[in-house]
Amino acid sequence: MSEKSTIITIDDHPLLRKGLKQLVEFEEEIEIIAEASNGADGIKLALELEPDLIILDLNMQNMDGIETLKILREKGVQSRVVMLTVSDNDDDVVRAVQAGADGYLLKDTDPEDLLEKIKEATMGKMVINDRLTQILATALKAPLHKTENKLSTLTNREKEILELIAKGLPNKLIARELDISDGTVKVHVKHLLKKLELRSRVEAAVWFLGQ
């Protein structure tokens, strides 16, 4: 039996944390190993446990989700981070992605769909509620139109990887698809983001899909 993907939740609503725990309780692939009711405790848990996925609330008292996310990334936390929130505000979606989120889901998502998205996130896929994808693409496209000319600066390999990122493939599957190592994929991703002046692979994927 393969090892379960580990998850921690950071949310100041006990009922939400309990609901997520019950949602994944009987799943064979994923497991919630810890939960925190605020950003500060969540950061400590993330550094200590190094989970595969962090499910993070946006609107929390004292330290909100965006600030928590920024600190996680500043401290070098490599876990995938998915925002789970009630807000479908354009600015919130864009800010989360620009701060390093790997996905953005709404709390009113159907439980079965939410569970599937969580599983996809643990596998390295970009997860964004369908109705938010176009919002994000539109919001990012205006400030990022300058990247259009920069696409020509990418190597053929970088273009291939960008296209696979946009399809939601994680590094491991991209490596397998192109018959190269994970490390090589990471280097290419770093270079293409720098050339396109983008902050994250999610930004790159959404922008590419918005073309």
Buried (B, 14 or more C-beta within 10 A) or exposed (E): EEEBBBBBBBBBEEEBBEBBBEBBEEBEEBBBBBBBBBBBBBBEBBEEBEBBBBBBBBBBEEBBBBEBBBBBBEEEBEBBBBBBBEBBEEEBBBBBBBBBBBBBBBBEBEEEEBBEBBBBBBBBBBBBBEEBBEBBBEBBBEEBEEBEEBBEEBEEBBBBBBEBBBBBBBBEBBBEBBEBEEEBBEEBBEBBBEBBEBBBBBBBBBBBBBE
